[in-house]
Amino acid sequence: MFWHNGEFGQGEEWVVSFKTTAARYAELETHLIEYHEWKNPEVTAVPLARASAAYVEWVERVTAKKVADDG
């Protein structure tokens, strides 16, 4: 159920989660908004409060411009 453009409606909506660094967020946001079919999609960010060093290193590595393919 939703309220959009002054009308009540019912439909299917998806929640998608992406992981990136603060340095790459603006680029991801721009891409999502540019290619989304809606004029004003919900694109929000939730900062990571804590994480293991290994996980942070993985996110930084896989979101780098050149990605290592070792998992």
PyMOL Python script that loads the backbone (N, CA, C, O; Angstrom):
from pymol import cmd

cmd.read_pdbstr("""\
ATOM      1  N   MET A   1       0.845  -1.161   0.000  1.00  0.00           N
ATOM      2  CA  MET A   1       0.000   0.000   0.000  1.00  0.00           C
ATOM      3  C   MET A   1       0.895   1.231   0.000  1.00  0.00           C
ATOM      4  O   MET A   1       1.916   1.263   0.687  1.00  0.00           O
ATOM      5  N   PHE A   2       0.512   2.239  -0.769  1.00  0.00           N
ATOM      6  CA  PHE A   2       1.329   3.438  -0.824  1.00  0.00           C
ATOM      7  C   PHE A   2       0.482   4.650  -1.198  1.00  0.00           C
ATOM      8  O   PHE A   2      -0.631   4.522  -1.710  1.00  0.00           O
ATOM      9  N   TRP A   3       1.027   5.801  -0.935  1.00  0.00           N
ATOM     10  CA  TRP A   3       0.445   7.071  -1.320  1.00  0.00           C
ATOM     11  C   TRP A   3       1.427   7.725  -2.272  1.00  0.00           C
ATOM     12  O   TRP A   3       2.572   7.979  -1.897  1.00  0.00           O
ATOM     13  N   HIS A   4       0.999   8.007  -3.513  1.00  0.00           N
ATOM     14  CA  HIS A   4       1.904   8.559  -4.510  1.00  0.00           C
ATOM     15  C   HIS A   4       1.130   9.482  -5.443  1.00  0.00           C
ATOM     16  O   HIS A   4       0.043   9.142  -5.909  1.00  0.00           O
ATOM     17  N   ASN A   5       1.700  10.649  -5.708  1.00  0.00           N
ATOM     18  CA  ASN A   5       1.066  11.632  -6.598  1.00  0.00           C
ATOM     19  C   ASN A   5      -0.383  11.912  -6.219  1.00  0.00           C
ATOM     20  O   ASN A   5      -1.249  12.038  -7.084  1.00  0.00           O
ATOM     21  N   GLY A   6      -0.636  12.007  -4.915  1.00  0.00           N
ATOM     22  CA  GLY A   6      -1.979  12.337  -4.441  1.00  0.00           C
ATOM     23  C   GLY A   6      -2.979  11.200  -4.512  1.00  0.00           C
ATOM     24  O   GLY A   6      -4.179  11.425  -4.352  1.00  0.00           O
ATOM     25  N   GLU A   7      -2.517   9.997  -4.746  1.00  0.00           N
ATOM     26  CA  GLU A   7      -3.422   8.859  -4.858  1.00  0.00           C
ATOM     27  C   GLU A   7      -2.952   7.700  -3.986  1.00  0.00           C
ATOM     28  O   GLU A   7      -1.756   7.468  -3.810  1.00  0.00           O
ATOM     29  N   PHE A   8      -3.926   6.990  -3.451  1.00  0.00           N
ATOM     30  CA  PHE A   8      -3.664   5.786  -2.685  1.00  0.00           C
ATOM     31  C   PHE A   8      -3.563   4.633  -3.673  1.00  0.00           C
ATOM     32  O   PHE A   8      -4.362   4.543  -4.605  1.00  0.00           O
ATOM     33  N   GLY A   9      -2.592   3.756  -3.477  1.00  0.00           N
ATOM     34  CA  GLY A   9      -2.445   2.642  -4.400  1.00  0.00           C
ATOM     35  C   GLY A   9      -1.953   1.385  -3.723  1.00  0.00           C
ATOM     36  O   GLY A   9      -1.586   1.385  -2.548  1.00  0.00           O
ATOM     37  N   GLN A  10      -1.954   0.337  -4.478  1.00  0.00           N
ATOM     38  CA  GLN A  10      -1.468  -0.956  -4.013  1.00  0.00           C
ATOM     39  C   GLN A  10      -0.592  -1.534  -5.113  1.00  0.00           C
ATOM     40  O   GLN A  10      -0.949  -1.482  -6.290  1.00  0.00           O
ATOM     41  N   GLY A  11       0.543  -2.079  -4.733  1.00  0.00           N
ATOM     42  CA  GLY A  11       1.433  -2.636  -5.729  1.00  0.00           C
ATOM     43  C   GLY A  11       2.596  -3.344  -5.075  1.00  0.00           C
ATOM     44  O   GLY A  11       2.690  -3.426  -3.850  1.00  0.00           O
ATOM     45  N   GLU A  12       3.469  -3.847  -5.903  1.00  0.00           N
ATOM     46  CA  GLU A  12       4.637  -4.565  -5.430  1.00  0.00           C
ATOM     47  C   GLU A  12       5.828  -3.615  -5.403  1.00  0.00           C
ATOM     48  O   GLU A  12       6.034  -2.833  -6.331  1.00  0.00           O
ATOM     49  N   GLU A  13       6.590  -3.693  -4.352  1.00  0.00           N
ATOM     50  CA  GLU A  13       7.781  -2.860  -4.221  1.00  0.00           C
ATOM     51  C   GLU A  13       8.907  -3.723  -3.685  1.00  0.00           C
ATOM     52  O   GLU A  13       8.672  -4.641  -2.900  1.00  0.00           O
ATOM     53  N   TRP A  14      10.135  -3.432  -4.108  1.00  0.00           N
ATOM     54  CA  TRP A  14      11.297  -4.217  -3.703  1.00  0.00           C
ATOM     55  C   TRP A  14      12.235  -3.358  -2.877  1.00  0.00           C
ATOM     56  O   TRP A  14      12.362  -2.157  -3.118  1.00  0.00           O
ATOM     57  N   VAL A  15      12.885  -3.964  -1.916  1.00  0.00           N
ATOM     58  CA  VAL A  15      13.946  -3.321  -1.152  1.00  0.00           C
ATOM     59  C   VAL A  15      15.244  -4.014  -1.557  1.00  0.00           C
ATOM     60  O   VAL A  15      15.361  -5.235  -1.457  1.00  0.00           O
ATOM     61  N   VAL A  16      16.212  -3.231  -2.012  1.00  0.00           N
ATOM     62  CA  VAL A  16      17.488  -3.760  -2.463  1.00  0.00           C
ATOM     63  C   VAL A  16      18.589  -3.116  -1.637  1.00  0.00           C
ATOM     64  O   VAL A  16      18.545  -1.918  -1.354  1.00  0.00           O
ATOM     65  N   SER A  17      19.562  -3.904  -1.259  1.00  0.00           N
ATOM     66  CA  SER A  17      20.663  -3.408  -0.446  1.00  0.00           C
ATOM     67  C   SER A  17      21.974  -3.516  -1.229  1.00  0.00           C
ATOM     68  O   SER A  17      22.303  -4.574  -1.764  1.00  0.00           O
ATOM     69  N   PHE A  18      22.709  -2.419  -1.287  1.00  0.00           N
ATOM     70  CA  PHE A  18      24.028  -2.390  -1.910  1.00  0.00           C
ATOM     71  C   PHE A  18      25.053  -2.051  -0.837  1.00  0.00           C
ATOM     72  O   PHE A  18      24.755  -1.308   0.099  1.00  0.00           O
ATOM     73  N   LYS A  19      26.237  -2.585  -0.967  1.00  0.00           N
ATOM     74  CA  LYS A  19      27.327  -2.263  -0.050  1.00  0.00           C
ATOM     75  C   LYS A  19      28.391  -1.495  -0.823  1.00  0.00           C
ATOM     76  O   LYS A  19      28.810  -1.919  -1.900  1.00  0.00           O
ATOM     77  N   THR A  20      28.827  -0.362  -0.269  1.00  0.00           N
ATOM     78  CA  THR A  20      29.882   0.423  -0.887  1.00  0.00           C
ATOM     79  C   THR A  20      30.580   1.229   0.190  1.00  0.00           C
ATOM     80  O   THR A  20      30.208   1.166   1.362  1.00  0.00           O
ATOM     81  N   THR A  21      31.581   1.978  -0.202  1.00  0.00           N
ATOM     82  CA  THR A  21      32.286   2.845   0.732  1.00  0.00           C
ATOM     83  C   THR A  21      31.720   4.261   0.632  1.00  0.00           C
ATOM     84  O   THR A  21      31.043   4.600  -0.338  1.00  0.00           O
ATOM     85  N   ALA A  22      32.003   5.079   1.636  1.00  0.00           N
ATOM     86  CA  ALA A  22      31.568   6.480   1.603  1.00  0.00           C
ATOM     87  C   ALA A  22      32.141   7.187   0.377  1.00  0.00           C
ATOM     88  O   ALA A  22      31.483   8.034  -0.227  1.00  0.00           O
ATOM     89  N   ALA A  23      33.366   6.832   0.020  1.00  0.00           N
ATOM     90  CA  ALA A  23      34.018   7.449  -1.131  1.00  0.00           C
ATOM     91  C   ALA A  23      33.319   7.118  -2.453  1.00  0.00           C
ATOM     92  O   ALA A  23      33.383   7.909  -3.394  1.00  0.00           O
ATOM     93  N   ARG A  24      32.664   5.978  -2.538  1.00  0.00           N
ATOM     94  CA  ARG A  24      32.007   5.552  -3.785  1.00  0.00           C
ATOM     95  C   ARG A  24      30.499   5.765  -3.771  1.00  0.00           C
ATOM     96  O   ARG A  24      29.838   5.510  -4.777  1.00  0.00           O
ATOM     97  N   TYR A  25      29.928   6.237  -2.631  1.00  0.00           N
ATOM     98  CA  TYR A  25      28.479   6.361  -2.519  1.00  0.00           C
ATOM     99  C   TYR A  25      27.874   7.286  -3.591  1.00  0.00           C
ATOM    100  O   TYR A  25      26.897   6.915  -4.241  1.00  0.00           O
ATOM    101  N   ALA A  26      28.438   8.462  -3.774  1.00  0.00           N
ATOM    102  CA  ALA A  26      27.849   9.424  -4.717  1.00  0.00           C
ATOM    103  C   ALA A  26      27.746   8.827  -6.127  1.00  0.00           C
ATOM    104  O   ALA A  26      26.758   9.041  -6.830  1.00  0.00           O
ATOM    105  N   GLU A  27      28.765   8.087  -6.523  1.00  0.00           N
ATOM    106  CA  GLU A  27      28.761   7.444  -7.839  1.00  0.00           C
ATOM    107  C   GLU A  27      27.644   6.398  -7.938  1.00  0.00           C
ATOM    108  O   GLU A  27      26.950   6.317  -8.951  1.00  0.00           O
ATOM    109  N   LEU A  28      27.479   5.607  -6.890  1.00  0.00           N
ATOM    110  CA  LEU A  28      26.412   4.600  -6.873  1.00  0.00           C
ATOM    111  C   LEU A  28      25.043   5.263  -6.895  1.00  0.00           C
ATOM    112  O   LEU A  28      24.167   4.851  -7.656  1.00  0.00           O
ATOM    113  N   GLU A  29      24.851   6.283  -6.070  1.00  0.00           N
ATOM    114  CA  GLU A  29      23.571   6.994  -6.034  1.00  0.00           C
ATOM    115  C   GLU A  29      23.216   7.564  -7.401  1.00  0.00           C
ATOM    116  O   GLU A  29      22.088   7.406  -7.870  1.00  0.00           O
ATOM    117  N   THR A  30      24.166   8.219  -8.034  1.00  0.00           N
ATOM    118  CA  THR A  30      23.940   8.788  -9.363  1.00  0.00           C
ATOM    119  C   THR A  30      23.514   7.711 -10.356  1.00  0.00           C
ATOM    120  O   THR A  30      22.570   7.904 -11.122  1.00  0.00           O
ATOM    121  N   HIS A  31      24.207   6.590 -10.341  1.00  0.00           N
ATOM    122  CA  HIS A  31      23.878   5.483 -11.255  1.00  0.00           C
ATOM    123  C   HIS A  31      22.465   4.952 -11.003  1.00  0.00           C
ATOM    124  O   HIS A  31      21.698   4.754 -11.945  1.00  0.00           O
ATOM    125  N   LEU A  32      22.122   4.723  -9.737  1.00  0.00           N
ATOM    126  CA  LEU A  32      20.805   4.177  -9.413  1.00  0.00           C
ATOM    127  C   LEU A  32      19.685   5.115  -9.850  1.00  0.00           C
ATOM    128  O   LEU A  32      18.692   4.671 -10.428  1.00  0.00           O
ATOM    129  N   ILE A  33      19.837   6.396  -9.581  1.00  0.00           N
ATOM    130  CA  ILE A  33      18.792   7.359  -9.952  1.00  0.00           C
ATOM    131  C   ILE A  33      18.701   7.505 -11.466  1.00  0.00           C
ATOM    132  O   ILE A  33      17.602   7.598 -12.013  1.00  0.00           O
ATOM    133  N   GLU A  34      19.834   7.526 -12.142  1.00  0.00           N
ATOM    134  CA  GLU A  34      19.838   7.676 -13.599  1.00  0.00           C
ATOM    135  C   GLU A  34      19.135   6.521 -14.307  1.00  0.00           C
ATOM    136  O   GLU A  34      18.418   6.736 -15.284  1.00  0.00           O
ATOM    137  N   TYR A  35      19.339   5.293 -13.819  1.00  0.00           N
ATOM    138  CA  TYR A  35      18.804   4.123 -14.512  1.00  0.00           C
ATOM    139  C   TYR A  35      17.510   3.564 -13.929  1.00  0.00           C
ATOM    140  O   TYR A  35      16.970   2.595 -14.465  1.00  0.00           O
ATOM    141  N   HIS A  36      17.002   4.142 -12.856  1.00  0.00           N
ATOM    142  CA  HIS A  36      15.750   3.658 -12.268  1.00  0.00           C
ATOM    143  C   HIS A  36      14.574   4.154 -13.084  1.00  0.00           C
ATOM    144  O   HIS A  36      14.611   5.267 -13.608  1.00  0.00           O
ATOM    145  N   GLU A  37      13.537   3.351 -13.198  1.00  0.00           N
ATOM    146  CA  GLU A  37      12.371   3.728 -14.006  1.00  0.00           C
ATOM    147  C   GLU A  37      11.528   4.818 -13.350  1.00  0.00           C
ATOM    148  O   GLU A  37      10.769   5.498 -14.041  1.00  0.00           O
ATOM    149  N   TRP A  38      11.639   4.997 -12.061  1.00  0.00           N
ATOM    150  CA  TRP A  38      10.869   6.045 -11.374  1.00  0.00           C
ATOM    151  C   TRP A  38      11.612   7.365 -11.443  1.00  0.00           C
ATOM    152  O   TRP A  38      12.838   7.383 -11.555  1.00  0.00           O
ATOM    153  N   LYS A  39      10.882   8.475 -11.377  1.00  0.00           N
ATOM    154  CA  LYS A  39      11.494   9.794 -11.403  1.00  0.00           C
ATOM    155  C   LYS A  39      12.206  10.113 -10.089  1.00  0.00           C
ATOM    156  O   LYS A  39      13.200  10.838 -10.085  1.00  0.00           O
ATOM    157  N   ASN A  40      11.713   9.585  -8.991  1.00  0.00           N
ATOM    158  CA  ASN A  40      12.279   9.892  -7.682  1.00  0.00           C
ATOM    159  C   ASN A  40      12.333   8.632  -6.818  1.00  0.00           C
ATOM    160  O   ASN A  40      11.582   8.520  -5.849  1.00  0.00           O
ATOM    161  N   PRO A  41      13.208   7.685  -7.155  1.00  0.00           N
ATOM    162  CA  PRO A  41      13.281   6.460  -6.358  1.00  0.00           C
ATOM    163  C   PRO A  41      13.877   6.741  -4.984  1.00  0.00           C
ATOM    164  O   PRO A  41      14.637   7.693  -4.810  1.00  0.00           O
ATOM    165  N   GLU A  42      13.531   5.916  -4.022  1.00  0.00           N
ATOM    166  CA  GLU A  42      14.126   6.041  -2.691  1.00  0.00           C
ATOM    167  C   GLU A  42      15.535   5.458  -2.731  1.00  0.00           C
ATOM    168  O   GLU A  42      15.711   4.249  -2.880  1.00  0.00           O
ATOM    169  N   VAL A  43      16.517   6.313  -2.600  1.00  0.00           N
ATOM    170  CA  VAL A  43      17.908   5.895  -2.516  1.00  0.00           C
ATOM    171  C   VAL A  43      18.448   6.506  -1.227  1.00  0.00           C
ATOM    172  O   VAL A  43      18.591   7.724  -1.121  1.00  0.00           O
ATOM    173  N   THR A  44      18.743   5.662  -0.260  1.00  0.00           N
ATOM    174  CA  THR A  44      19.209   6.135   1.038  1.00  0.00           C
ATOM    175  C   THR A  44      20.475   5.386   1.433  1.00  0.00           C
ATOM    176  O   THR A  44      20.803   4.343   0.868  1.00  0.00           O
ATOM    177  N   ALA A  45      21.176   5.939   2.412  1.00  0.00           N
ATOM    178  CA  ALA A  45      22.399   5.306   2.899  1.00  0.00           C
ATOM    179  C   ALA A  45      22.307   5.123   4.412  1.00  0.00           C
ATOM    180  O   ALA A  45      21.802   5.987   5.129  1.00  0.00           O
ATOM    181  N   VAL A  46      22.796   3.999   4.871  1.00  0.00           N
ATOM    182  CA  VAL A  46      22.878   3.710   6.297  1.00  0.00           C
ATOM    183  C   VAL A  46      24.346   3.465   6.608  1.00  0.00           C
ATOM    184  O   VAL A  46      24.923   2.488   6.131  1.00  0.00           O
ATOM    185  N   PRO A  47      24.958   4.338   7.401  1.00  0.00           N
ATOM    186  CA  PRO A  47      26.386   4.147   7.682  1.00  0.00           C
ATOM    187  C   PRO A  47      26.630   2.906   8.534  1.00  0.00           C
ATOM    188  O   PRO A  47      25.809   2.537   9.375  1.00  0.00           O
ATOM    189  N   LEU A  48      27.757   2.282   8.301  1.00  0.00           N
ATOM    190  CA  LEU A  48      28.156   1.100   9.048  1.00  0.00           C
ATOM    191  C   LEU A  48      28.830   1.564  10.341  1.00  0.00           C
ATOM    192  O   LEU A  48      29.880   2.204  10.299  1.00  0.00           O
ATOM    193  N   ALA A  49      28.235   1.245  11.471  1.00  0.00           N
ATOM    194  CA  ALA A  49      28.780   1.688  12.752  1.00  0.00           C
ATOM    195  C   ALA A  49      30.006   0.885  13.161  1.00  0.00           C
ATOM    196  O   ALA A  49      30.980   1.441  13.668  1.00  0.00           O
ATOM    197  N   ARG A  50      29.956  -0.424  12.939  1.00  0.00           N
ATOM    198  CA  ARG A  50      31.067  -1.294  13.309  1.00  0.00           C
ATOM    199  C   ARG A  50      31.116  -2.474  12.362  1.00  0.00           C
ATOM    200  O   ARG A  50      30.094  -2.910  11.833  1.00  0.00           O
ATOM    201  N   ALA A  51      32.326  -2.986  12.154  1.00  0.00           N
ATOM    202  CA  ALA A  51      32.510  -4.179  11.321  1.00  0.00           C
ATOM    203  C   ALA A  51      33.909  -4.713  11.563  1.00  0.00           C
ATOM    204  O   ALA A  51      34.803  -3.989  12.000  1.00  0.00           O
ATOM    205  N   SER A  52      34.080  -5.983  11.273  1.00  0.00           N
ATOM    206  CA  SER A  52      35.413  -6.573  11.426  1.00  0.00           C
ATOM    207  C   SER A  52      36.353  -5.963  10.388  1.00  0.00           C
ATOM    208  O   SER A  52      35.919  -5.532   9.320  1.00  0.00           O
ATOM    209  N   ALA A  53      37.613  -5.933  10.709  1.00  0.00           N
ATOM    210  CA  ALA A  53      38.615  -5.392   9.791  1.00  0.00           C
ATOM    211  C   ALA A  53      38.611  -6.157   8.475  1.00  0.00           C
ATOM    212  O   ALA A  53      38.758  -5.559   7.409  1.00  0.00           O
ATOM    213  N   ALA A  54      38.445  -7.474   8.541  1.00  0.00           N
ATOM    214  CA  ALA A  54      38.441  -8.290   7.326  1.00  0.00           C
ATOM    215  C   ALA A  54      37.252  -7.937   6.432  1.00  0.00           C
ATOM    216  O   ALA A  54      37.397  -7.884   5.210  1.00  0.00           O
ATOM    217  N   TYR A  55      36.097  -7.699   7.015  1.00  0.00           N
ATOM    218  CA  TYR A  55      34.918  -7.336   6.232  1.00  0.00           C
ATOM    219  C   TYR A  55      35.105  -5.967   5.578  1.00  0.00           C
ATOM    220  O   TYR A  55      34.804  -5.798   4.397  1.00  0.00           O
ATOM    221  N   VAL A  56      35.597  -4.997   6.335  1.00  0.00           N
ATOM    222  CA  VAL A  56      35.831  -3.657   5.793  1.00  0.00           C
ATOM    223  C   VAL A  56      36.823  -3.728   4.635  1.00  0.00           C
ATOM    224  O   VAL A  56      36.633  -3.069   3.612  1.00  0.00           O
ATOM    225  N   GLU A  57      37.863  -4.513   4.789  1.00  0.00           N
ATOM    226  CA  GLU A  57      38.849  -4.675   3.717  1.00  0.00           C
ATOM    227  C   GLU A  57      38.197  -5.282   2.481  1.00  0.00           C
ATOM    228  O   GLU A  57      38.489  -4.867   1.359  1.00  0.00           O
ATOM    229  N   TRP A  58      37.322  -6.255   2.678  1.00  0.00           N
ATOM    230  CA  TRP A  58      36.622  -6.888   1.558  1.00  0.00           C
ATOM    231  C   TRP A  58      35.752  -5.874   0.819  1.00  0.00           C
ATOM    232  O   TRP A  58      35.797  -5.809  -0.409  1.00  0.00           O
ATOM    233  N   VAL A  59      34.968  -5.089   1.541  1.00  0.00           N
ATOM    234  CA  VAL A  59      34.109  -4.081   0.903  1.00  0.00           C
ATOM    235  C   VAL A  59      34.958  -3.081   0.129  1.00  0.00           C
ATOM    236  O   VAL A  59      34.634  -2.739  -1.009  1.00  0.00           O
ATOM    237  N   GLU A  60      36.029  -2.617   0.733  1.00  0.00           N
ATOM    238  CA  GLU A  60      36.902  -1.666   0.042  1.00  0.00           C
ATOM    239  C   GLU A  60      37.494  -2.276  -1.225  1.00  0.00           C
ATOM    240  O   GLU A  60      37.605  -1.606  -2.251  1.00  0.00           O
ATOM    241  N   ARG A  61      37.872  -3.544  -1.148  1.00  0.00           N
ATOM    242  CA  ARG A  61      38.484  -4.216  -2.299  1.00  0.00           C
ATOM    243  C   ARG A  61      37.481  -4.434  -3.418  1.00  0.00           C
ATOM    244  O   ARG A  61      37.788  -4.159  -4.579  1.00  0.00           O
ATOM    245  N   VAL A  62      36.291  -4.920  -3.096  1.00  0.00           N
ATOM    246  CA  VAL A  62      35.334  -5.250  -4.162  1.00  0.00           C
ATOM    247  C   VAL A  62      34.602  -4.033  -4.717  1.00  0.00           C
ATOM    248  O   VAL A  62      33.942  -4.126  -5.752  1.00  0.00           O
ATOM    249  N   THR A  63      34.711  -2.906  -4.045  1.00  0.00           N
ATOM    250  CA  THR A  63      34.097  -1.688  -4.594  1.00  0.00           C
ATOM    251  C   THR A  63      35.131  -0.758  -5.215  1.00  0.00           C
ATOM    252  O   THR A  63      34.806   0.354  -5.630  1.00  0.00           O
ATOM    253  N   ALA A  64      36.363  -1.214  -5.274  1.00  0.00           N
ATOM    254  CA  ALA A  64      37.422  -0.423  -5.910  1.00  0.00           C
ATOM    255  C   ALA A  64      37.207  -0.379  -7.424  1.00  0.00           C
ATOM    256  O   ALA A  64      36.490  -1.214  -7.976  1.00  0.00           O
ATOM    257  N   LYS A  65      37.818   0.575  -8.079  1.00  0.00           N
ATOM    258  CA  LYS A  65      37.690   0.678  -9.540  1.00  0.00           C
ATOM    259  C   LYS A  65      38.203  -0.583 -10.230  1.00  0.00           C
ATOM    260  O   LYS A  65      37.596  -1.057 -11.191  1.00  0.00           O
ATOM    261  N   LYS A  66      39.314  -1.125  -9.746  1.00  0.00           N
ATOM    262  CA  LYS A  66      39.832  -2.396 -10.264  1.00  0.00           C
ATOM    263  C   LYS A  66      39.597  -3.439  -9.180  1.00  0.00           C
ATOM    264  O   LYS A  66      40.132  -3.330  -8.077  1.00  0.00           O
ATOM    265  N   VAL A  67      38.808  -4.435  -9.495  1.00  0.00           N
ATOM    266  CA  VAL A  67      38.407  -5.438  -8.512  1.00  0.00           C
ATOM    267  C   VAL A  67      39.273  -6.682  -8.631  1.00  0.00           C
ATOM    268  O   VAL A  67      39.450  -7.239  -9.714  1.00  0.00           O
ATOM    269  N   ALA A  68      39.807  -7.102  -7.494  1.00  0.00           N
ATOM    270  CA  ALA A  68      40.526  -8.382  -7.460  1.00  0.00           C
ATOM    271  C   ALA A  68      39.489  -9.499  -7.509  1.00  0.00           C
ATOM    272  O   ALA A  68      38.441  -9.376  -6.875  1.00  0.00           O
ATOM    273  N   ASP A  69      39.736 -10.548  -8.216  1.00  0.00           N
ATOM    274  CA  ASP A  69      38.742 -11.600  -8.395  1.00  0.00           C
ATOM    275  C   ASP A  69      38.956 -12.790  -7.464  1.00  0.00           C
ATOM    276  O   ASP A  69      38.551 -13.906  -7.788  1.00  0.00           O
ATOM    277  N   ASP A  70      39.575 -12.571  -6.334  1.00  0.00           N
ATOM    278  CA  ASP A  70      39.852 -13.678  -5.425  1.00  0.00           C
ATOM    279  C   ASP A  70      38.828 -13.787  -4.298  1.00  0.00           C
ATOM    280  O   ASP A  70      39.142 -14.321  -3.235  1.00  0.00           O
ATOM    281  N   GLY A  71      37.619 -13.292  -4.511  1.00  0.00           N
ATOM    282  CA  GLY A  71      36.531 -13.495  -3.563  1.00  0.00           C
ATOM    283  C   GLY A  71      36.475 -12.534  -2.473  1.00  0.00           C
ATOM    284  O   GLY A  71      35.592 -12.620  -1.619  1.00  0.00           O
TER     285      GLY A  71
END
""", "prot")
cmd.dss("prot")
cmd.show_as("cartoon", "prot")
cmd.util.cbc("prot")
cmd.orient("prot")
